[in-house]
Amino acid sequence: MAPSSVEVMIDQRPTPGKSSRAASSGKQTNFRSGDPSVALEQMLGDAETTGPPTFHSPARARAYFKHRLAIAFRIFAQFGFCEGVAGHITCRDPIDPTSFWVNPFGLHFSLINDDDLLRVSEDGEVLDGGRNTRLNLAAYAIHVELHRARPDVLCAAHAHTVYGRAMCSTGRPLRMLTQDFCVFWRDIVLYENFGGVVLAAEEGRAIASALGGRKAALLANHGLLVAGPSIEATVAWFVMLEKCCQVQLLAEAAVGGGAANCSGDVVTIGDEEAQATWEVVGSGEHGYFMGLPLFQVAEREFGESTSMGRGMQSLDA
């Protein structure tokens, strides 16, 4: 979708592999745990592990991404992320990027197949779909504004997960507690305004504006929102964020639970260490790689087993 007038707040961070200090001073940075570029060179040199395959045929690309989106819902179901009829994942259509694919309203994540997915226009019209063509209006209100404001985003996900909702009810931001948290270093925002079910375009635009150029948001009293350059990265980041919320809640409870020997605060990672870690684990390429094992397992539900879990073998050529 073409960019709109929504103001997008993009973090001015260096490209992964180049430290913030090195970028600002022009000097080589010494990292106590090793240079992040070593890990990046190993991973980014392999096209199979850094992004989805490309296709000469737009129709084949559409079929591929629809199938990956269906698998994404199976993964969410495996993790228990389906809460009644709430939750949605969208993928920008490769043929008409002003439209996106989304799950039909009321169908359990574990039952979604390629043909069940709906293609929705910018105006909220269902252009393609299966037997259930019901559109979740909250999904449309959030995702149409997000995709419009973020042309770099292929996929976005929102769900009412247990630990995500618990974390979003505290009013506290995510803290850098372990290595995994650093995926979201300066890459997540706390959206503090809860106004009920998101049905108005204005609220969708407000959420997209608050997200800015980041990969994730904690929606106060609501749940988690994640956006990424690939379906795999979005799924991996969402799963990771839910687990980070769980860890933070447990850690903060452990040090502040009221017991005589449990006073104080959690120990957080320093800014320079968090930055160095983000440069290894925070990129979209790493997110794609991190998501592949999840897809390898979920493929079995479709009777598939493809190289690295990258997708339908017949479409890889």
N, C-alpha and C positions, 0 to 999 in steps of 0.2 A: 504494500500500500504506500502511496505517496505520503511524505511527511506533511503534517498539518501545522497549525499555528501553536500547538501545544509546546510550551517551553520544556526542553529536555535538558536536564542537568547531568552532564557527562563528567565523570571523574577524570581529571587530567593525570593519569598514571602512566608510567613508562610501559613499553611493550614487555611482556614476560621475557625474562632472561637478561634484562638490563635493569640494574638496581636504580632506585630513586636517587641515591647519593651519587652514583656514577653518572646518571643522566644530568644531574644538576651541576656537578663539579668537573665532569670530563675526566675524572680520575678512576682508576681501577679500584673496585670495592673488594675487600677481602671478607669472605663469609666464614664464620667459625665452623659451620657444618659442611662447607664446600660450596663451590660455585654453582648456582642454579642452572646455568647454561649447560652443564654436563648432562644433567637429566633431560633437559629440553632437547639437546642434540640427539640423544638416543631415541627419544620418542618422535620428535617432529621430522626425523629423516625417513619415516615410514608412512606413506600415504594411506595405508590400510588402517592405521590407528589414529588418524588425526581428523577424519571427516568422512561423510557419506560418499558413496560412489557418484560419479557424474554420468549423465545419460544424453545421448544424441536425440532421443525421442522424448518430447515433453509428455506424451501419454504414458510412456514407461516410467518417467520420473514421478508422475502423479500416482501411478499404481504403487510404486515403491514407497513413497512417503505415506500414503494411506495405510499400507500394511504396517509400516513402522509405528504409526500412530495407534493402530489397533493393538499392537504388541505393548505399547506404552501403557495403555489402559489395563492390560493383563498384569503388567508389573505393579501398577498401583493397587490392583486387587490383591495381589500376592502379599503386599505390605499392609493390607487392611486400610487403605486410604479411601475406600468407598463408604460414604456416610449417607445412607438413604439416597436421595436424588441430587445431593449437593456434589459439586466438584466438576471440573472440566479441564480438558487439555485441547489446545488448538494448534494447527499447523498451517502456515501460509501455503496457498496453492501455487505450484510451480508454473502452471499455465496462465492463470489469472491471479497475480499476486495481490489484487485488491480484494480477493475473497479468501476465506480460510475454512478448514475442515474442523469439525467439532463433534463431540459425542451427542447423540439424541437424548433429549430430556426423559429421564425415567428408566433408562436401560442400565443394568448393573455393569460395572466396569469389566467384570470377569466374563461377560457374555458378548462383548463387542467384537464384531468382525469388520473387515474392510467395507463391506457393502452397507453396514449400518451407519457409517459416518455421514454427516451432513456437510454440504458446502454452502456457506453463508456469504452473502454479498455485504458490502459496506453499509447498505441500507437495511440490512436485517432480513433480506429475502432468502428463503431456502431454495437454492438452485439445483442441488442434487441430494439424493438421500435414499434410504431404504424404506422399510414398512413404517417405521416410526419417524415421522418428520417433525416431531415436536421440538421446538427450539427453546432452550433455557435462556430467558431474557436477561438474566443476570450475567450469564456467560457472554452473551453478545455485548452487553453494556461495558463490561470490563475489557474483553479481548479486542473488540473493534478499535477502541481508543488506544490500546497498547500497541497493536500492530501498526496502526496509523502513525503513531509517534515514533516507533522504533523500526525503521526499515531493515535494521540489522538482525532483528529477531525472526527466526523461523518458527519457533515453538514456544508456547507459554502454558503454564499449568497452575491451577489453583485447586485446593482441596481442603476439607475440614478435618484435618488429622488431629489425633488426640494430643500429642505433645505440642504441635504447632498452635492449636487453640489455647492450650494452657499457657504457653509462652506469650501469646498475643494478649492474654488477659492480665499480664503482670505490668505492662507499660514499660518494660525494661528492654534495652537493645541487646542484640547478640554480642557476647564478649568473646575475646580470643583466648579460649581455654586450652585447646589442644591443637595439634597440627591440622586436623580436619577442618576446624573452624576457620582457618586461614584461607580456605577457598572463598570465603565471604569477606575477607579483609577489605574494608572501605568499599564494599560491593553490595551492601545491603542497607535498607532504610526501614525505619519504624514509621509506619503511617498511622498517626494517632487519632484520626477522625473516623469514628464509626457512626454512620447515619442510617443504619438498617440495611435491608437487602438492596444490593446495588442494581437499580433499575433505570436510573436517569443517566443520560449522556454526560451531564456535568460531573457526576461522581466518578464515572469511568475515566474522564479526562483528568480529574484530580489525582486519581490513583496512578495513572500513567505519568503524570507530571512529577509526582513524588518519587516514583521509581527512577526516573531519569535514565541515565545510561547504565544503571546497576543491573545485577543479575537477579536480585531477590528483594522482597519486601515482607515485613511482618505487618499484617493488617490488623490493627487493634480490635480486640473482641470479635475476631472473624477467622483468620487463618493465614496460611502461607501463600505467597505468589512468587513464581520463578519464571524467568524468561531467558532463552538462550539461542545460540546460532544453529543448533541442531536439536533434533528430538532426543538424541542420546544424552547430550549435555544437560538439557532441561530436566530429564528424568533423573539423571545421576545427582544433579544439584538439589533437586527436590527431596530425594531420599536422604541425601546427606544433611540437608537443613533440618528435616524432621528429627534425625538422630542427634544433631547438635542441640536442638531445643531440649530433647530428652536429657542429654548429658548436662546441659547448663542447669536445668531444673533440679536434677539430682545433686549436682555439685553444690549449688547454692543452698539446698536444703541440708546437705551434710554439714556445712560450716555454720549454718545459722538456724539449725533445727531446735535450739533451745536447750540442748544437753550441756552440762557443765564443761565438758571437754570439746565442745563443737562451736566455739565462738571464733569470730574473725571473718575473713573473706577468702574467696577463691584466689588462686594465683593465676594471673593472666600473662600472656606472651607479650614481650616488648614490641614496640612499633617496628624497629629495624628487623627483628626476627620474623615478625608477621609479614612484613613486606617481602623479605627474601623467600619465605615459604609460599606466599601468594604467587610469586614469579614462577614457581615450579608447578603449583597445583591449581592456579586460578584461571588459566586461559580456557577458551572455548575448545581448543584442540585437546587439552587434557580432560576437559569435561566429557568430550566425545569418547575418549579412550576409557575413562572411568565408567561410562555407561554400558560399554560392550558386554561385560560379564552379566549384567542384569538381563540383557537381551538374549544372551546365550541360553540362560535358564528358561526364560519365558518362551523362546521359540519352540520348546518341546510341546507346548500346548497346541501348537499348530502343526505338530508332526514334522518340524524342520530342524536342521542342524547345518548351519552355514559357517563358512570360514570366519572365525573371530566373532560370530554373531552379528555380522554386518548387514544381513538382509536376505531376501529371496535370491537363491543362487541363480535362478533362471533370468533374473534381471541384472545380474552383475556384469554381463558381457557388454 
